Amino acid sequence: MIFQKIFLASTRINRLKYAVLVFLAAPAVASAASCDNHNLPWSKTPKAGTVKADQGPRLHFQRVEADCPGGDTCKAKAYLVPGDKVVLDDTGEAWICAYFQGPKRGTFGWLPRTALDIDNTVPTPKKQDWVGRWRVGYNTFLIDERKGKTLYFWGSAVEPTGLSMPDIDFEASPKNNKVIFKIPYDGCDMTLRWVNGLLLVASTYQCGSLAANFSGVYRRTALTTDPKDEH
């Protein structure tokens, strides 16, 4: 009887070890891809795109939700027309996360790669393309000129509590379409990229305060001669 109990216990332990090994060896289930105001600014391959002329009068977005894109119920009401310009997260897949900035609001969604002319070159915006007031939600960036290639950046981002709006300011010179700002000892890491007339900002939470986040897709709302005077 004792030997039988020992045998059964040993068997259970071996089965448990086998189950653990199978679990560890099994590939993780892939999570659904995201396409929103946070993921696009963090894209490693943000590119400019234009809706092709031969796509018909309307190119509908595919919804950003479970089982999309490509599902039977994924077609969104929002649509683009030939010549509309978008910013893309070009991951090389058949469906691409895209953002379109309309006169009043922006739209995120999935678009088929075959419907787009994708610009694979790195943008080289002029200094004046950066200057002005940029906004997304309650967040703001004011960019002003300095001597040479240098620009002055002042940003304000609302904390999740909404109780305060920490700000940050620095001077930097763009390299092609990119500006990188870091405060190593403070954990602040921020990248700003100009793509197709929009400003993509990817930022850690440590810039300005521990809670504020500057990340987002900003649109330019106005030009100004001296943004410093506006805050």
RODO-2510 file (C-alpha; in nm, 4 decimals, decimal comma):
residues 231
     n   res          X          Y          Z
     1     m     0,0000     0,0000     0,0000
     2     i     0,2821     0,2346     0,0900
     3     f     0,4642     0,1554    -0,2331
     4     q     0,1408     0,2180    -0,4274
     5     k     0,1008     0,5646    -0,2704
     6     i     0,4650     0,6487    -0,3461
     7     f     0,4179     0,5349    -0,7066
     8     l     0,1016     0,7447    -0,7528
     9     a     0,2656     1,0505    -0,5966
    10     s     0,5693     1,0090    -0,8216
    11     t     0,3411     0,9763    -1,1241
    12     r     0,1553     1,2978    -1,0368
    13     i     0,4853     1,4830    -0,9927
    14     n     0,6104     1,3616    -1,3299
    15     r     0,2858     1,4664    -1,4964
    16     l     0,3121     1,8078    -1,3353
    17     k     0,6709     1,8453    -1,4577
    18     y     0,5607     1,7451    -1,8073
    19     a     0,2753     1,9950    -1,8023
    20     v     0,5114     2,2727    -1,6929
    21     l     0,7575     2,1855    -1,9691
    22     v     0,4799     2,1847    -2,2304
    23     f     0,3554     2,5219    -2,1054
    24     l     0,7035     2,6747    -2,1205
    25     a     0,7720     2,5309    -2,4646
    26     a     0,4409     2,6420    -2,6127
    27     p     0,4520     2,9753    -2,8038
    28     a     0,2766     3,2662    -2,6404
    29     v    -0,0576     3,3626    -2,7881
    30     a    -0,0120     3,6793    -2,9903
    31     s    -0,2148     3,9753    -2,8702
    32     a    -0,4219     4,1775    -3,1116
    33     a    -0,2315     4,4542    -3,2839
    34     s    -0,3021     4,8062    -3,1625
    35     c    -0,3652     5,1205    -3,3621
    36     d    -0,4163     5,4298    -3,1518
    37     n    -0,2768     5,7600    -3,0303
    38     h    -0,0161     5,5815    -2,8204
    39     n     0,1078     5,3045    -3,0489
    40     l     0,1552     5,5078    -3,3666
    41     p     0,3981     5,7627    -3,2113
    42     w     0,6099     5,4711    -3,0854
    43     s     0,6267     5,3116    -3,4299
    44     k     0,9757     5,2286    -3,5543
    45     t     0,8657     5,2864    -3,9134
    46     p     0,6248     5,5831    -3,9322
    47     k     0,5767     5,6833    -4,2940
    48     a     0,3728     5,9173    -4,5088
    49     g     0,1082     5,7654    -4,7307
    50     t    -0,1412     5,8813    -4,9934
    51     v    -0,4600     5,7106    -5,1055
    52     k    -0,4178     5,5896    -5,4630
    53     a    -0,6288     5,7382    -5,7401
    54     d    -0,7574     5,4004    -5,8584
    55     q    -0,9192     5,3001    -5,5278
    56     g    -1,2630     5,4302    -5,6182
    57     p    -1,4407     5,7304    -5,4685
    58     r    -1,4274     5,5970    -5,1116
    59     l    -1,1744     5,3935    -4,9158
    60     h    -1,3288     5,2916    -4,5825
    61     f    -1,1229     5,2384    -4,2696
    62     q    -1,1374     4,9044    -4,0924
    63     r    -1,2314     4,9319    -3,7253
    64     v    -0,9742     4,9020    -3,4469
    65     e    -1,1356     4,6257    -3,2435
    66     a    -1,1277     4,2504    -3,1871
    67     d    -1,1189     4,0280    -3,4979
    68     c    -1,0322     4,3277    -3,7171
    69     p    -0,9148     4,4109    -3,9746
    70     g    -1,0655     4,1870    -4,2380
    71     g    -1,3741     4,0653    -4,0531
    72     d    -1,7260     4,0832    -4,1900
    73     t    -1,8245     4,3632    -3,9497
    74     c    -1,4955     4,5577    -3,9566
    75     k    -1,5885     4,8185    -4,2181
    76     a    -1,6100     5,1605    -4,0509
    77     k    -1,8219     5,4571    -4,1540
    78     a    -1,5146     5,6794    -4,1805
    79     y    -1,3589     5,6823    -4,5245
    80     l    -1,0904     5,8511    -4,7329
    81     v    -1,0872     5,9709    -5,0925
    82     p    -0,8076     5,9558    -5,3511
    83     g    -0,5260     6,1961    -5,2665
    84     d    -0,5910     6,2026    -4,8907
    85     k    -0,2689     6,1977    -4,6904
    86     v    -0,2161     5,9728    -4,3889
    87     v     0,0554     5,8750    -4,1426
    88     l     0,1296     5,5018    -4,1313
    89     d     0,2903     5,2464    -3,9040
    90     d     0,4474     5,0439    -4,1822
    91     t     0,5142     4,7017    -4,0290
    92     g     0,5192     4,5337    -4,3697
    93     e     0,1826     4,3627    -4,3181
    94     a    -0,1098     4,3554    -4,5617
    95     w    -0,3090     4,5847    -4,3294
    96     i    -0,1475     4,9044    -4,2024
    97     c    -0,2362     5,1205    -3,9026
    98     a    -0,3153     5,4660    -4,0406
    99     y    -0,4089     5,8069    -3,9047
   100     f    -0,5899     6,0772    -4,0995
   101     q    -0,6215     6,4323    -3,9727
   102     g    -0,9436     6,5990    -4,0819
   103     p    -1,0382     6,9661    -4,0358
   104     k    -1,1912     6,9013    -3,6913
   105     r    -1,0848     6,5556    -3,5778
   106     g    -0,8469     6,2718    -3,6486
   107     t    -0,9275     5,9102    -3,7343
   108     f    -0,7340     5,5909    -3,6612
   109     g    -0,7977     5,2664    -3,8447
   110     w    -0,6623     4,9886    -4,0641
   111     l    -0,6090     5,0376    -4,4363
   112     p    -0,5011     4,7855    -4,7018
   113     r    -0,1436     4,8298    -4,8183
   114     t    -0,2488     4,7883    -5,1819
   115     a    -0,4632     5,1034    -5,1608
   116     l    -0,1761     5,3312    -5,0615
   117     d     0,1234     5,4999    -5,2165
   118     i     0,3832     5,4769    -4,9394
   119     d     0,6750     5,7187    -4,9228
   120     n     0,9777     5,5191    -4,8064
   121     t     1,2126     5,8184    -4,7967
   122     v     1,2999     5,9981    -4,4736
   123     p     1,1252     6,3397    -4,4664
   124     t     1,3402     6,6531    -4,4591
   125     p     1,1050     6,9244    -4,3302
   126     k     1,2132     7,2858    -4,3360
   127     k     1,2546     7,4837    -4,0176
   128     q     0,9234     7,6591    -4,0718
   129     d     0,7473     7,3222    -4,0949
   130     w     0,8221     7,2746    -3,7245
   131     v     0,7384     7,6241    -3,5985
   132     g     0,3956     7,6828    -3,4473
   133     r     0,1439     7,5544    -3,1956
   134     w     0,0761     7,1782    -3,1930
   135     r    -0,1998     7,0048    -2,9997
   136     v    -0,3537     6,6699    -2,9171
   137     g    -0,6312     6,6687    -2,6588
   138     y    -0,5178     6,8970    -2,3761
   139     n    -0,1488     6,8526    -2,4576
   140     t     0,0389     7,1312    -2,6334
   141     f     0,3768     7,1865    -2,7932
   142     l     0,4939     7,5343    -2,8917
   143     i     0,7942     7,5410    -3,1231
   144     d     0,9899     7,8558    -3,1980
   145     e     1,2973     7,9399    -3,4075
   146     r     1,6468     7,9995    -3,2745
   147     k     1,9689     8,0868    -3,4511
   148     g     2,1060     7,8398    -3,7007
   149     k     1,9239     7,5061    -3,7107
   150     t     1,8205     7,5167    -3,3453
   151     l     1,4552     7,5184    -3,2377
   152     y     1,3017     7,5984    -2,8992
   153     f     1,0428     7,3501    -2,7668
   154     w     0,7961     7,4150    -2,4860
   155     g     0,5462     7,1418    -2,4022
   156     s     0,2594     7,1016    -2,1584
   157     a     0,0891     6,7690    -2,0818
   158     v    -0,2094     6,7052    -1,8557
   159     e    -0,1727     6,4436    -1,5834
   160     p    -0,4316     6,1613    -1,5657
   161     t    -0,5787     6,3235    -1,2531
   162     g    -0,6306     6,6484    -1,4436
   163     l    -0,5107     6,8414    -1,1382
   164     s    -0,1992     6,9850    -1,2988
   165     m    -0,0315     7,0331    -1,6350
   166     p     0,3459     6,9940    -1,5966
   167     d     0,5608     7,1540    -1,8644
   168     i     0,9010     7,0988    -2,0163
   169     d     1,1266     7,3101    -2,2361
   170     f     1,4481     7,2545    -2,4277
   171     e     1,6436     7,3548    -2,7371
   172     a     1,7388     7,1068    -3,0086
   173     s     1,8356     7,0806    -3,3731
   174     p     1,6332     6,8349    -3,5876
   175     k     1,8144     6,5604    -3,7760
   176     n     1,6061     6,5105    -4,0884
   177     n     1,2556     6,4750    -3,9405
   178     k     1,3553     6,3765    -3,5858
   179     v     1,4301     6,5512    -3,2565
   180     i     1,5518     6,3515    -2,9560
   181     f     1,5501     6,4899    -2,6017
   182     k     1,6754     6,3012    -2,2949
   183     i     1,7397     6,3647    -1,9276
   184     p     1,9250     6,0433    -1,8325
   185     y     1,9289     6,0980    -1,4563
   186     d     1,5552     6,1758    -1,4557
   187     g     1,4376     5,8944    -1,6830
   188     c     1,3021     6,1338    -1,9447
   189     d     1,3227     6,0043    -2,3015
   190     m     1,1341     6,1862    -2,5772
   191     t     1,1365     6,1567    -2,9561
   192     l     0,9503     6,3994    -3,1833
   193     r     0,9068     6,3186    -3,5526
   194     w     0,7543     6,5289    -3,8278
   195     v     0,5641     6,3117    -4,0769
   196     n     0,3211     6,4330    -4,3434
   197     g     0,2498     6,7604    -4,1636
   198     l     0,1878     6,5964    -3,8240
   199     l     0,4054     6,5725    -3,5127
   200     l     0,4486     6,2261    -3,3600
   201     v     0,5677     6,2441    -3,0000
   202     a     0,6831     5,9327    -2,8126
   203     s     0,7608     6,0075    -2,4493
   204     t     0,8207     5,8297    -2,1206
   205     y     0,6179     5,9373    -1,8188
   206     q     0,9161     6,0989    -1,6484
   207     c     0,9198     6,4105    -1,8688
   208     g     0,7758     6,7001    -1,6698
   209     s     0,6443     6,4768    -1,3896
   210     l     0,6078     6,1098    -1,3000
   211     a     0,2464     6,1026    -1,4210
   212     a     0,2288     6,3295    -1,7266
   213     n     0,2642     6,1758    -2,0720
   214     f     0,3402     6,3794    -2,3834
   215     s     0,2909     6,0889    -2,6279
   216     g     0,0461     6,1409    -2,9123
   217     v    -0,0129     6,2554    -3,2693
   218     y    -0,0169     6,6367    -3,2702
   219     r    -0,1627     6,8615    -3,5377
   220     r    -0,0502     7,2176    -3,5960
   221     t    -0,3293     7,4560    -3,5035
   222     a    -0,1617     7,7896    -3,5733
   223     l     0,1603     7,9624    -3,6725
   224     t     0,3092     8,2182    -3,4395
   225     t     0,6130     8,4437    -3,4375
   226     d     0,7030     8,3722    -3,0753
   227     p     0,5352     8,0725    -2,9073
   228     k     0,7152     8,1477    -2,5791
   229     d     0,4804     8,4422    -2,5238
   230     e     0,1738     8,2192    -2,5339
   231     h     0,2275     8,0079    -2,2220
***
